[in-house]
Amino acid sequence: MATTVADAQAMVDACRKANKKLMIAYRCQYEGTNLRAIQLIRDGKLGKLESIESSNGFNIRAGEWRLSGKLAGGGPLMDMGIYSLNACRYLTGEEPVEVKGYSSVIDKDGRFNEVEENLAWTMRCNSSGTGVDFAGQNPPNDLT
């Protein structure tokens, strides 16, 4: 929503003053297909959920805002990885209780001086005893 706490607080304050709601509207959890998947999983219609895997990646060219720590607020997790992380949360209805991750820079061409190029993580959601393992990654961005 914002790259600093101060900017986020300013948004909250402005919305309160204008009597408006403020939210991050990730459309994925409101689309029909995803709502159906959520219902099927939570109703146990697909069996016991044991793991979820997700990955994405794309080419990032020199000079893009995504490469600026200040503009992007971080690297792959803050950019696209949040969709994978959020999918696990809305599909299971759980919050992660354990997270392990690593990041790397493979292309030492100067693009990734402020943010990491690659990020992989696993997290465990077991607040309801399901013990779901989730693996997400943002693989090398330069896929050309």
HELIX and SHEET records of a PDB file:
HELIX    1   1 VAL A    5  LYS A   17  1                                  13    
HELIX    2   2 ARG A   27  TYR A   30  5                                   4    
HELIX    3   3 GLY A   32  ARG A   42  1                                  11    
HELIX    4   4 TRP A   65  LEU A   67  5                                   3    
HELIX    5   5 GLY A   69  ALA A   72  1                                   4    
HELIX    6   6 PRO A   76  PRO A   76  1                                   1    
HELIX    7   7 LEU A   77  GLY A   81  3                                   5    
HELIX    8   8 ILE A   82  THR A   92  1                                  11    
SHEET    1   A 4 SER A  51  SER A  55  0                                        
SHEET    2   A 4 VAL A 132  ASN A 138  1                                        
SHEET    3   A 4 ASN A 118  CYS A 125 -1                                        
SHEET    4   A 4 GLU A  98  SER A 104 -1                                        
END                                                                             
